[in-house]
Structure formats: structure tokens, C-alpha cells
């Protein structure tokens, strides 16, 4: 039954919706954690340390963090695979161009696929930049505050991050709305509220994430 559900279009859309909501929850928590940088080096580094000791002494050091990483990785993979397969299914279902032009979709809808690719590449960059510190030339292990400042003190670090956050905002705006429709939350009475919520989430997340590199660039955080 699980395999049959996965093979169906409805099943793939449901997987996309549920994994999207998991990632959305992570993004909200991640943004709130990032904003701790405005409270100083000690506060931000303390937060980073807390993530690694989460669940102690019941769990060993970093076990909870790794569990969260595994869940998030599974969500990202399932979301991406579902999106790709649905895209291929959509293309194969209409191999010829439409005779009549369809109603022009929103910018977020039309760039959803490219936005997903950009965000996928950004995740790899972000891990190499602030987790493994591979591409962060001035990074130092055990000093997350200083590593964030080092990353956003470079033009390429800011360019990659800001581009990805703009793509994220568009992705969240359309994705939240699509997830609500897929899971049956949308109707004539709630559509306006859901659209407002989607716009608000996209705006808050984009502004929250973008505020950190902007603060570093302007010297507010150094």
C-alpha cells in the first residue's frame, strides 16, 4: 500500500507537502537561532553549544543534533525526489506545447523548480561553509560567532547567501500555499488567510535570514 501511494501523483504531492512542513519548522527554528547573534558573541556561541548538548545526560553528546540532521536530510531528499518525479510526470503528460496560452502563473510558481535547485546547491555550500568549514578561509573550530562573521565578510559569501534567501522566500511563499491545498486545508473561506500566511512567512523568514549578513556588512555585528 505504501509503494502504491508513493507511485501515485497524490502520494508524491502529499510527501512533498509533509516534508515541506518539516523543513519549514526547521527554518523557523534556525532563523530564531541565527537572530541570537544580535545579542552578542557569548549568547550566540552558547546557543551553538546548547545544540550539541541537547538531550544530555540522557543522550550522548550531539546525538540529538545528529538525529535532527538525519530527519532533515530525509525530508530534503524525499522532497527533492518527489518534486523531480512530479515534474517529469507533468512533462510527459503534455509532450506538445499548449495551443492556447494558459493564464500566466506567479513569479514564485514559474521559478519553483529553479528555486529548488538553487536551494539544494546552497545547502551543500552552507554545510561546507559553516559546518565543515571547508570553504570558510578564516574559520576556526569551536567559534561559531567568529565563523559567521568571517563568512559574511566576503563578497562571495554574501552573494551566495543573499541569492539563496531570496529564492527561499519565493519557495516558501508558493510551497506553503501548495502544501495547504494538497493537505485539504484550503477552501473558499480560508484561501485569503492562507495566502496572507504564506506571504507573511516568506517575508519574515527572508528578512530574518538576510538581517544577519546585512548586520555584518554594516558593522552592526563584528
LUMMAR-959042 format. One record per residue: residue in three letters; chain; x, y, z of N, C-alpha, C in turn. Coordinates in nm, 3 decimals. Example, Ala and Ser with C-alpha at 12.3 -4.5 7.8 and 13.67 -1.06 7.14 Angstrom:
REM LUMMAR-959042
(pt ala; A; (1.319; -0.569; 0.780); (1.230; -0.450; 0.780); (1.320; -0.330; 0.780)),
(pt ser; A; (1.285; -0.225; 0.708); (1.367; -0.106; 0.714); (1.290; 0.003; 0.787)),
***
This chain:
REM LUMMAR-959042
(pt unk; A; (0.084; -0.120; 0.000); (0.000; 0.000; 0.000); (0.087; 0.125; 0.000)),
(pt unk; A; (0.197; 0.121; 0.081); (0.288; 0.235; 0.087); (0.350; 0.262; -0.049)),
(pt unk; A; (0.390; 0.152; -0.119); (0.451; 0.166; -0.251); (0.350; 0.222; -0.351)),
(pt unk; A; (0.226; 0.176; -0.343); (0.121; 0.226; -0.432); (0.097; 0.374; -0.410)),
(pt unk; A; (0.095; 0.416; -0.285); (0.074; 0.557; -0.252); (0.190; 0.641; -0.305)),
(pt unk; A; (0.313; 0.591; -0.289); (0.430; 0.665; -0.335); (0.429; 0.681; -0.487)),
(pt unk; A; (0.382; 0.580; -0.557); (0.381; 0.586; -0.704); (0.274; 0.679; -0.759)),
(pt unk; A; (0.174; 0.709; -0.682); (0.065; 0.794; -0.730); (0.102; 0.942; -0.722)),
(pt unk; A; (0.039; 1.022; -0.806); (0.063; 1.166; -0.805); (0.020; 1.227; -0.673)),
(pt unk; A; (-0.094; 1.182; -0.622); (-0.144; 1.233; -0.494); (-0.045; 1.200; -0.382)),
(pt unk; A; (0.008; 1.078; -0.385); (0.104; 1.037; -0.283); (0.229; 1.121; -0.285)),
(pt unk; A; (0.282; 1.148; -0.404); (0.404; 1.229; -0.416); (0.379; 1.373; -0.371)),
(pt unk; A; (0.262; 1.426; -0.403); (0.228; 1.562; -0.359); (0.213; 1.567; -0.208)),
(pt unk; A; (0.159; 1.460; -0.150); (0.144; 1.455; -0.005); (0.281; 1.449; 0.063)),
(pt unk; A; (0.371; 1.368; 0.007); (0.508; 1.361; 0.060); (0.574; 1.498; 0.051)),
(pt unk; A; (0.557; 1.565; -0.062); (0.614; 1.699; -0.078); (0.560; 1.796; 0.027)),
(pt unk; A; (0.429; 1.788; 0.050); (0.365; 1.878; 0.145); (0.416; 1.853; 0.288)),
(pt unk; A; (0.419; 1.727; 0.329); (0.460; 1.694; 0.466); (0.608; 1.724; 0.490)),
(pt unk; A; (0.693; 1.687; 0.394); (0.836; 1.716; 0.410); (0.862; 1.866; 0.404)),
(pt unk; A; (0.782; 1.936; 0.325); (0.795; 2.081; 0.318); (0.763; 2.146; 0.451)),
(pt unk; A; (0.661; 2.095; 0.520); (0.624; 2.149; 0.651); (0.732; 2.118; 0.755)),
(pt unk; A; (0.793; 2.000; 0.745); (0.904; 1.966; 0.836); (1.018; 2.066; 0.816)),
(pt unk; A; (1.053; 2.092; 0.691); (1.161; 2.185; 0.662); (1.124; 2.328; 0.702)),
(pt unk; A; (0.998; 2.363; 0.689); (0.953; 2.496; 0.729); (0.969; 2.514; 0.880)),
(pt unk; A; (0.932; 2.411; 0.956); (0.950; 2.418; 1.101); (1.097; 2.435; 1.138)),
(pt unk; A; (1.184; 2.363; 1.067); (1.327; 2.377; 1.090); (1.375; 2.518; 1.057)),
(pt unk; A; (1.327; 2.573; 0.946); (1.369; 2.707; 0.905); (1.332; 2.813; 1.008)),
(pt unk; A; (1.212; 2.802; 1.064); (1.169; 2.898; 1.166); (1.261; 2.889; 1.288)),
(pt unk; A; (1.290; 2.766; 1.333); (1.378; 2.748; 1.449); (1.520; 2.796; 1.417)),
(pt unk; A; (1.566; 2.767; 1.297); (1.701; 2.805; 1.256); (1.715; 2.957; 1.249)),
(pt unk; A; (1.611; 3.023; 1.198); (1.614; 3.169; 1.190); (1.619; 3.231; 1.330)),
(pt unk; A; (1.538; 3.179; 1.421); (1.538; 3.231; 1.558); (1.674; 3.212; 1.624)),
(pt unk; A; (1.736; 3.097; 1.596); (1.870; 3.073; 1.648); (1.971; 3.171; 1.590)),
(pt unk; A; (1.961; 3.197; 1.460); (2.052; 3.292; 1.394); (2.042; 3.431; 1.454)),
(pt unk; A; (1.921; 3.470; 1.490); (1.900; 3.606; 1.541); (1.967; 3.628; 1.677)),
(pt unk; A; (2.007; 3.521; 1.743); (2.079; 3.535; 1.870); (2.214; 3.604; 1.852)),
(pt unk; A; (2.260; 3.612; 1.729); (2.388; 3.677; 1.703); (2.382; 3.825; 1.739)),
(pt unk; A; (2.261; 3.882; 1.739); (2.245; 4.024; 1.773); (2.258; 4.050; 1.923)),
(pt unk; A; (2.260; 3.941; 2.002); (2.275; 3.955; 2.147); (2.419; 3.934; 2.192)),
(pt unk; A; (2.508; 3.920; 2.095); (2.650; 3.913; 2.128); (2.713; 3.778; 2.108)),
(pt unk; A; (2.846; 3.778; 2.112); (2.926; 3.657; 2.090); (2.892; 3.547; 2.190)),
(pt unk; A; (2.885; 3.581; 2.319); (2.859; 3.481; 2.422); (2.725; 3.414; 2.405)),
(pt unk; A; (2.622; 3.491; 2.374); (2.488; 3.437; 2.356); (2.481; 3.342; 2.237)),
(pt unk; A; (2.541; 3.383; 2.126); (2.536; 3.302; 2.004); (2.618; 3.174; 2.020)),
(pt unk; A; (2.738; 3.186; 2.075); (2.820; 3.067; 2.095); (2.758; 2.972; 2.198)),
(pt unk; A; (2.690; 3.030; 2.298); (2.621; 2.947; 2.396); (2.508; 2.868; 2.333)),
(pt unk; A; (2.437; 2.932; 2.241); (2.329; 2.864; 2.168); (2.385; 2.749; 2.084)),
(pt unk; A; (2.497; 2.774; 2.015); (2.559; 2.670; 1.933); (2.605; 2.552; 2.021)),
(pt unk; A; (2.655; 2.582; 2.139); (2.698; 2.477; 2.231); (2.578; 2.398; 2.281)),
(pt unk; A; (2.468; 2.467; 2.310); (2.347; 2.402; 2.357); (2.295; 2.300; 2.256)),
(pt unk; A; (2.305; 2.332; 2.127); (2.259; 2.240; 2.023); (2.333; 2.107; 2.031)),
(pt unk; A; (2.461; 2.113; 2.066); (2.542; 1.992; 2.071); (2.521; 1.912; 2.199)),
(pt unk; A; (2.469; 1.976; 2.302); (2.446; 1.907; 2.429); (2.298; 1.877; 2.452)),
(pt unk; A; (2.217; 1.906; 2.352); (2.073; 1.884; 2.362); (2.043; 1.737; 2.395)),
(pt unk; A; (1.963; 1.716; 2.499); (1.926; 1.580; 2.538); (2.015; 1.517; 2.642)),
(pt unk; A; (2.128; 1.581; 2.675); (2.216; 1.527; 2.779); (2.154; 1.547; 2.917)),
(pt unk; A; (2.175; 1.457; 3.013); (2.265; 1.340; 3.006); (2.198; 1.214; 2.954)),
(pt unk; A; (2.068; 1.222; 2.919); (2.001; 1.103; 2.868); (2.066; 1.055; 2.738)),
(pt unk; A; (2.099; 1.149; 2.651); (2.163; 1.117; 2.524); (2.310; 1.159; 2.529)),
(pt unk; A; (2.391; 1.093; 2.448); (2.532; 1.129; 2.440); (2.548; 1.261; 2.364)),
(pt unk; A; (2.666; 1.316; 2.373); (2.699; 1.443; 2.309); (2.670; 1.439; 2.158)),
(pt unk; A; (2.586; 1.532; 2.113); (2.549; 1.553; 1.972); (2.454; 1.448; 1.916)),
(pt unk; A; (2.408; 1.352; 1.998); (2.316; 1.251; 1.946); (2.185; 1.314; 1.898)),
(pt unk; A; (2.130; 1.404; 1.977); (2.004; 1.469; 1.939); (2.023; 1.553; 1.814)),
(pt unk; A; (2.136; 1.622; 1.806); (2.165; 1.705; 1.689); (2.175; 1.619; 1.563)),
(pt unk; A; (2.241; 1.504; 1.574); (2.254; 1.416; 1.460); (2.119; 1.354; 1.421)),
(pt unk; A; (2.035; 1.328; 1.519); (1.901; 1.276; 1.490); (1.821; 1.379; 1.411)),
(pt unk; A; (1.832; 1.505; 1.451); (1.765; 1.612; 1.378); (1.819; 1.625; 1.236)),
(pt unk; A; (1.950; 1.610; 1.222); (2.012; 1.618; 1.089); (1.963; 1.507; 0.998)),
(pt unk; A; (1.951; 1.386; 1.053); (1.904; 1.271; 0.973); (1.761; 1.292; 0.927)),
(pt unk; A; (1.675; 1.338; 1.017); (1.535; 1.365; 0.982); (1.528; 1.473; 0.874)),
(pt unk; A; (1.607; 1.578; 0.891); (1.606; 1.688; 0.795); (1.659; 1.641; 0.660)),
(pt unk; A; (1.765; 1.562; 0.660); (1.821; 1.510; 0.535); (1.719; 1.424; 0.462)),
(pt unk; A; (1.649; 1.337; 0.536); (1.546; 1.252; 0.476); (1.435; 1.338; 0.415)),
(pt unk; A; (1.397; 1.445; 0.485); (1.293; 1.534; 0.435); (1.337; 1.603; 0.306)),
(pt unk; A; (1.462; 1.649; 0.304); (1.516; 1.717; 0.185); (1.520; 1.622; 0.066)),
(pt unk; A; (1.569; 1.500; 0.088); (1.580; 1.402; -0.021); (1.443; 1.364; -0.074)),
(pt unk; A; (1.350; 1.331; 0.015); (1.215; 1.293; -0.028); (1.145; 1.408; -0.100)),
(pt unk; A; (1.165; 1.529; -0.050); (1.104; 1.647; -0.112); (1.160; 1.667; -0.253)),
(pt unk; A; (1.292; 1.656; -0.266); (1.355; 1.677; -0.396); (1.318; 1.569; -0.496)),
(pt unk; A; (1.319; 1.443; -0.452); (1.285; 1.332; -0.541); (1.139; 1.342; -0.587)),
(pt unk; A; (1.050; 1.375; -0.493); (0.909; 1.390; -0.528); (0.889; 1.503; -0.629)),
(pt unk; A; (0.956; 1.614; -0.606); (0.945; 1.728; -0.697); (0.994; 1.693; -0.836)),
(pt unk; A; (1.109; 1.624; -0.843); (1.165; 1.585; -0.973); (1.071; 1.490; -1.047)),
(pt unk; A; (1.022; 1.388; -0.976); (0.936; 1.289; -1.041); (0.803; 1.350; -1.085)),
(pt unk; A; (0.748; 1.440; -1.006); (0.625; 1.507; -1.045); (0.647; 1.596; -1.166)),
(pt unk; A; (0.764; 1.660; -1.170); (0.797; 1.746; -1.284); (0.807; 1.664; -1.412)),
(pt unk; A; (0.877; 1.548; -1.403); (0.890; 1.461; -1.520); (0.755; 1.405; -1.562)),
(pt unk; A; (0.671; 1.373; -1.465); (0.538; 1.320; -1.496); (0.453; 1.426; -1.564)),
(pt unk; A; (0.465; 1.550; -1.520); (0.390; 1.660; -1.578); (0.434; 1.684; -1.722)),
(pt unk; A; (0.565; 1.677; -1.748); (0.617; 1.700; -1.883); (0.575; 1.588; -1.978)),
(pt unk; A; (0.581; 1.464; -1.930); (0.545; 1.351; -2.016); (0.396; 1.347; -2.045)),
(pt unk; A; (0.316; 1.407; -1.958); (0.171; 1.408; -1.977); (0.129; 1.508; -2.083)),
(pt unk; A; (0.214; 1.605; -2.114); (0.183; 1.705; -2.217); (0.308; 1.731; -2.302)),
(pt unk; A; (0.344; 1.635; -2.388); (0.465; 1.649; -2.467); (0.462; 1.762; -2.568)),
(pt unk; A; (0.343; 1.803; -2.610); (0.331; 1.912; -2.706); (0.293; 2.040; -2.634)),
(pt unk; A; (0.336; 2.152; -2.691); (0.303; 2.282; -2.633); (0.154; 2.307; -2.639)),
(pt unk; A; (0.103; 2.383; -2.544); (-0.038; 2.417; -2.542); (-0.072; 2.502; -2.664)),
(pt unk; A; (-0.186; 2.472; -2.724); (-0.231; 2.551; -2.839); (-0.269; 2.690; -2.793)),
(pt unk; A; (-0.340; 2.696; -2.682); (-0.380; 2.824; -2.625); (-0.293; 2.854; -2.503)),
(pt unk; A; (-0.251; 2.977; -2.491); (-0.168; 3.015; -2.378); (-0.247; 3.006; -2.249)),
(pt unk; A; (-0.188; 2.946; -2.149); (-0.253; 2.936; -2.019); (-0.233; 3.065; -1.942)),
(pt unk; A; (-0.315; 3.083; -1.839); (-0.305; 3.201; -1.755); (-0.166; 3.208; -1.694)),
(pt unk; A; (-0.104; 3.325; -1.701); (0.033; 3.342; -1.654); (0.041; 3.316; -1.504)),
(pt unk; A; (0.129; 3.228; -1.464); (0.145; 3.194; -1.322); (0.227; 3.302; -1.253)),
(pt unk; A; (0.225; 3.299; -1.119); (0.303; 3.395; -1.043); (0.451; 3.368; -1.063)),
(pt unk; A; (0.532; 3.467; -1.030); (0.677; 3.453; -1.045); (0.729; 3.338; -0.960)),
(pt unk; A; (0.675; 3.326; -0.839); (0.718; 3.218; -0.749); (0.686; 3.081; -0.808)),
(pt unk; A; (0.568; 3.068; -0.869); (0.529; 2.941; -0.929); (0.619; 2.904; -1.045)),
(pt unk; A; (0.647; 3.003; -1.131); (0.728; 2.978; -1.250); (0.873; 2.949; -1.218)),
(pt unk; A; (0.920; 2.993; -1.103); (1.061; 2.971; -1.068); (1.077; 2.866; -0.959)),
(pt unk; A; (0.969; 2.791; -0.930); (0.973; 2.694; -0.822); (1.082; 2.589; -0.843)),
(pt unk; A; (1.091; 2.538; -0.966); (1.190; 2.433; -0.993); (1.332; 2.486; -0.981)),
(pt unk; A; (1.357; 2.602; -1.043); (1.491; 2.660; -1.034); (1.524; 2.699; -0.890)),
(pt unk; A; (1.422; 2.746; -0.819); (1.444; 2.781; -0.679); (1.485; 2.661; -0.598)),
(pt unk; A; (1.425; 2.546; -0.626); (1.461; 2.423; -0.557); (1.605; 2.383; -0.585)),
(pt unk; A; (1.647; 2.399; -0.712); (1.785; 2.367; -0.749); (1.882; 2.460; -0.676)),
(pt unk; A; (1.850; 2.590; -0.675); (1.936; 2.688; -0.607); (1.950; 2.654; -0.459)),
(pt unk; A; (1.837; 2.620; -0.396); (1.840; 2.589; -0.253); (1.915; 2.459; -0.225)),
(pt unk; A; (1.904; 2.362; -0.316); (1.978; 2.238; -0.300); (2.128; 2.262; -0.305)),
(pt unk; A; (2.171; 2.343; -0.400); (2.313; 2.376; -0.411); (2.359; 2.459; -0.291)),
(pt unk; A; (2.270; 2.546; -0.244); (2.305; 2.629; -0.129); (2.326; 2.546; -0.003)),
(pt unk; A; (2.244; 2.443; 0.016); (2.260; 2.357; 0.134); (2.400; 2.298; 0.137)),
(pt unk; A; (2.448; 2.253; 0.020); (2.583; 2.197; 0.012); (2.686; 2.304; 0.049)),
(pt unk; A; (2.670; 2.424; -0.009); (2.762; 2.534; 0.021); (2.759; 2.569; 0.170)),
(pt unk; A; (2.640; 2.578; 0.224); (2.622; 2.618; 0.364); (2.691; 2.521; 0.459)),
(pt unk; A; (2.679; 2.392; 0.430); (2.746; 2.291; 0.512); (2.897; 2.303; 0.501)),
(pt unk; A; (2.947; 2.323; 0.380); (3.091; 2.340; 0.359); (3.143; 2.468; 0.423)),
(pt unk; A; (3.054; 2.568; 0.433); (3.094; 2.698; 0.484); (3.095; 2.704; 0.636)),
(pt unk; A; (2.986; 2.661; 0.700); (2.972; 2.680; 0.845); (2.964; 2.552; 0.928)),
(pt unk; A; (2.965; 2.436; 0.863); (2.966; 2.310; 0.939); (3.103; 2.242; 0.929)),
(pt unk; A; (3.145; 2.213; 0.807); (3.278; 2.152; 0.791); (3.388; 2.258; 0.782)),
(pt unk; A; (3.350; 2.383; 0.755); (3.443; 2.497; 0.745); (3.541; 2.483; 0.628)),
(pt unk; A; (3.504; 2.403; 0.529); (3.592; 2.375; 0.416); (3.618; 2.498; 0.330)),
(pt unk; A; (3.514; 2.577; 0.304); (3.529; 2.692; 0.213); (3.538; 2.824; 0.288)),
(pt unk; A; (3.535; 2.817; 0.420); (3.543; 2.938; 0.502); (3.690; 2.958; 0.543)),
(pt unk; A; (3.762; 3.040; 0.469); (3.907; 3.052; 0.483); (3.952; 3.095; 0.622)),
(pt unk; A; (3.875; 3.181; 0.688); (3.915; 3.233; 0.818); (3.842; 3.169; 0.935)),
(pt unk; A; (3.781; 3.053; 0.910); (3.703; 2.986; 1.014); (3.793; 2.918; 1.117)),
(pt unk; A; (3.738; 2.905; 1.238); (3.809; 2.837; 1.346); (3.711; 2.743; 1.416)),
(pt unk; A; (3.752; 2.621; 1.439); (3.664; 2.523; 1.503); (3.628; 2.568; 1.645)),
(pt unk; A; (3.500; 2.552; 1.679); (3.454; 2.587; 1.812); (3.424; 2.734; 1.832)),
(pt unk; A; (3.423; 2.813; 1.723); (3.395; 2.957; 1.736); (3.291; 2.997; 1.631)),
(pt unk; A; (3.166; 2.956; 1.650); (3.060; 2.981; 1.550); (3.034; 3.128; 1.522)),
(pt unk; A; (3.037; 3.213; 1.625); (3.013; 3.356; 1.605); (3.116; 3.412; 1.508)),
(pt unk; A; (3.243; 3.386; 1.536); (3.350; 3.436; 1.453); (3.343; 3.379; 1.312)),
(pt unk; A; (3.297; 3.255; 1.298); (3.288; 3.193; 1.167); (3.178; 3.255; 1.082)),
(pt unk; A; (3.067; 3.291; 1.144); (2.960; 3.360; 1.072); (3.009; 3.496; 1.023)),
(pt unk; A; (3.077; 3.569; 1.110); (3.132; 3.700; 1.071); (3.233; 3.684; 0.958)),
(pt unk; A; (3.317; 3.581; 0.967); (3.418; 3.557; 0.863); (3.352; 3.528; 0.729)),
(pt unk; A; (3.244; 3.449; 0.731); (3.175; 3.412; 0.608); (3.112; 3.533; 0.541)),
(pt unk; A; (3.046; 3.616; 0.622); (2.975; 3.731; 0.566); (3.063; 3.855; 0.551)),
(pt unk; A; (3.192; 3.837; 0.572); (3.287; 3.945; 0.545); (3.347; 3.933; 0.406)),
(pt unk; A; (3.299; 3.833; 0.330); (3.346; 3.814; 0.193); (3.233; 3.843; 0.095)),
(pt unk; A; (3.268; 3.896; -0.022); (3.165; 3.929; -0.120); (3.096; 3.804; -0.173)),
(pt unk; A; (3.171; 3.695; -0.190); (3.110; 3.574; -0.245); (3.020; 3.505; -0.143)),
(pt unk; A; (3.061; 3.511; -0.015); (2.976; 3.452; 0.088); (2.841; 3.523; 0.096)),
(pt unk; A; (2.844; 3.655; 0.088); (2.720; 3.733; 0.090); (2.637; 3.710; -0.035)),
(pt unk; A; (2.702; 3.704; -0.150); (2.630; 3.684; -0.276); (2.556; 3.551; -0.278)),
(pt unk; A; (2.625; 3.445; -0.239); (2.564; 3.312; -0.235); (2.446; 3.310; -0.137)),
(pt unk; A; (2.468; 3.364; -0.019); (2.366; 3.359; 0.087); (2.244; 3.442; 0.052)),
(pt unk; A; (2.264; 3.565; 0.007); (2.152; 3.654; -0.024); (2.070; 3.601; -0.141)),
(pt unk; A; (2.138; 3.548; -0.243); (2.066; 3.489; -0.356); (1.979; 3.373; -0.311)),
(pt unk; A; (2.037; 3.288; -0.227); (1.962; 3.172; -0.177); (1.844; 3.212; -0.091)),
(pt unk; A; (1.860; 3.317; -0.010); (1.750; 3.359; 0.077); (1.634; 3.420; -0.001)),
(pt unk; A; (1.665; 3.487; -0.111); (1.558; 3.539; -0.197); (1.484; 3.422; -0.263)),
(pt unk; A; (1.559; 3.322; -0.306); (1.496; 3.202; -0.364); (1.412; 3.130; -0.258)),
(pt unk; A; (1.462; 3.130; -0.134); (1.389; 3.065; -0.025); (1.255; 3.134; -0.001)),
(pt unk; A; (1.256; 3.266; 0.000); (1.132; 3.340; 0.022); (1.026; 3.306; -0.081)),
(pt unk; A; (1.065; 3.302; -0.208); (0.971; 3.268; -0.315); (0.925; 3.123; -0.302)),
(pt unk; A; (1.017; 3.035; -0.264); (0.985; 2.893; -0.250); (0.885; 2.871; -0.136)),
(pt unk; A; (0.908; 2.937; -0.024); (0.818; 2.923; 0.091); (0.681; 2.980; 0.058)),
(pt unk; A; (0.679; 3.093; -0.008); (0.552; 3.159; -0.041); (0.462; 3.067; -0.123)),
(pt unk; A; (0.517; 3.007; -0.225); (0.437; 2.918; -0.308); (0.420; 2.780; -0.242)),
(pt unk; A; (0.526; 2.731; -0.178); (0.523; 2.598; -0.120); (0.421; 2.583; -0.008)),
(pt unk; A; (0.414; 2.684; 0.079); (0.318; 2.678; 0.190); (0.176; 2.673; 0.136)),
(pt unk; A; (0.149; 2.754; 0.036); (0.016; 2.756; -0.024); (-0.016; 2.620; -0.089)),
(pt unk; A; (0.078; 2.565; -0.163); (0.058; 2.437; -0.229); (0.037; 2.324; -0.127)),
(pt unk; A; (0.115; 2.327; -0.018); (0.102; 2.224; 0.085); (-0.037; 2.229; 0.149)),
(pt unk; A; (-0.085; 2.350; 0.174); (-0.218; 2.365; 0.234); (-0.326; 2.307; 0.143)),
(pt unk; A; (-0.313; 2.330; 0.012); (-0.411; 2.278; -0.082); (-0.403; 2.125; -0.088)),
(pt unk; A; (-0.282; 2.072; -0.092); (-0.262; 1.928; -0.101); (-0.320; 1.855; 0.021)),
(pt unk; A; (-0.301; 1.915; 0.139); (-0.346; 1.850; 0.263); (-0.491; 1.882; 0.297)),
(pt unk; A; (-0.559; 1.952; 0.206); (-0.702; 1.977; 0.223); (-0.736; 2.091; 0.317)),
(pt unk; A; (-0.639; 2.177; 0.347); (-0.667; 2.288; 0.438); (-0.731; 2.407; 0.368)),
(pt unk; A; (-0.719; 2.410; 0.236); (-0.770; 2.525; 0.162); (-0.916; 2.510; 0.123)),
(pt unk; A; (-0.989; 2.618; 0.132); (-1.125; 2.626; 0.078); (-1.157; 2.773; 0.052)),
(pt unk; A; (-1.274; 2.800; 0.001); (-1.310; 2.937; -0.037); (-1.303; 3.034; 0.080)),
(pt unk; A; (-1.332; 2.985; 0.200); (-1.334; 3.073; 0.318); (-1.194; 3.098; 0.374)),
(pt unk; A; (-1.104; 2.999; 0.357); (-0.971; 3.010; 0.417); (-0.861; 3.052; 0.319)),
(pt unk; A; (-0.892; 3.057; 0.192); (-0.788; 3.085; 0.092); (-0.717; 3.218; 0.117)),
(pt unk; A; (-0.793; 3.320; 0.150); (-0.733; 3.451; 0.173); (-0.639; 3.449; 0.294)),
(pt unk; A; (-0.682; 3.380; 0.400); (-0.599; 3.368; 0.520); (-0.472; 3.291; 0.490)),
(pt unk; A; (-0.484; 3.183; 0.413); (-0.367; 3.101; 0.379); (-0.268; 3.178; 0.292)),
(pt unk; A; (-0.320; 3.256; 0.199); (-0.233; 3.336; 0.113); (-0.160; 3.442; 0.196)),
(pt unk; A; (-0.232; 3.502; 0.289); (-0.170; 3.602; 0.377); (-0.062; 3.538; 0.463)),
(pt unk; A; (-0.093; 3.418; 0.516); (0.004; 3.346; 0.599); (0.128; 3.309; 0.518)),
(pt unk; A; (0.108; 3.265; 0.393); (0.220; 3.229; 0.307); (0.308; 3.350; 0.281)),
(pt unk; A; (0.246; 3.463; 0.249); (0.323; 3.586; 0.225); (0.398; 3.631; 0.349)),
(pt unk; A; (0.331; 3.622; 0.464); (0.393; 3.665; 0.590); (0.511; 3.576; 0.627)),
(pt unk; A; (0.494; 3.445; 0.613); (0.602; 3.351; 0.644); (0.724; 3.376; 0.554)),
(pt unk; A; (0.697; 3.394; 0.426); (0.806; 3.418; 0.331); (0.880; 3.546; 0.365)),
(pt unk; A; (0.804; 3.651; 0.399); (0.864; 3.780; 0.429); (0.947; 3.774; 0.559)),
(pt unk; A; (0.889; 3.714; 0.663); (0.958; 3.706; 0.792); (1.085; 3.623; 0.782)),
(pt unk; A; (1.077; 3.508; 0.715); (1.194; 3.421; 0.703); (1.304; 3.489; 0.621)),
(pt unk; A; (1.265; 3.549; 0.510); (1.364; 3.617; 0.426); (1.431; 3.730; 0.501)),
(pt unk; A; (1.350; 3.814; 0.566); (1.404; 3.928; 0.641); (1.492; 3.881; 0.757)),
(pt unk; A; (1.448; 3.776; 0.826); (1.524; 3.726; 0.939); (1.659; 3.672; 0.899)),
(pt unk; A; (1.662; 3.592; 0.795); (1.790; 3.535; 0.750); (1.881; 3.641; 0.689)),
(pt unk; A; (1.823; 3.731; 0.610); (1.903; 3.834; 0.543); (1.961; 3.934; 0.643)),
(pt unk; A; (1.893; 3.953; 0.756); (1.938; 4.053; 0.853); (2.079; 4.025; 0.906)),
(pt unk; A; (2.118; 3.898; 0.912); (2.250; 3.863; 0.967); (2.364; 3.908; 0.876)),
(pt unk; A; (2.366; 3.871; 0.746); (2.475; 3.920; 0.661); (2.474; 4.072; 0.646)),
(pt unk; A; (2.355; 4.131; 0.645); (2.346; 4.278; 0.636); (2.409; 4.341; 0.759)),
(pt unk; A; (2.384; 4.282; 0.876); (2.441; 4.335; 1.001); (2.593; 4.325; 1.000)),
(pt unk; A; (2.645; 4.217; 0.944); (2.791; 4.201; 0.935); (2.849; 4.302; 0.836)),
(pt unk; A; (2.783; 4.318; 0.722); (2.831; 4.411; 0.620); (2.832; 4.555; 0.668)),
(pt unk; A; (2.734; 4.590; 0.751); (2.724; 4.728; 0.800); (2.801; 4.752; 0.929)),
(pt unk; A; (2.861; 4.647; 0.985); (2.940; 4.662; 1.107); (2.862; 4.652; 1.235)),
(pt unk; A; (2.730; 4.627; 1.224); (2.648; 4.612; 1.343); (2.690; 4.488; 1.422)),
(pt unk; A; (2.728; 4.385; 1.348); (2.782; 4.261; 1.408); (2.924; 4.247; 1.357)),
(pt unk; A; (3.021; 4.239; 1.448); (3.160; 4.226; 1.405); (3.242; 4.149; 1.509)),
***
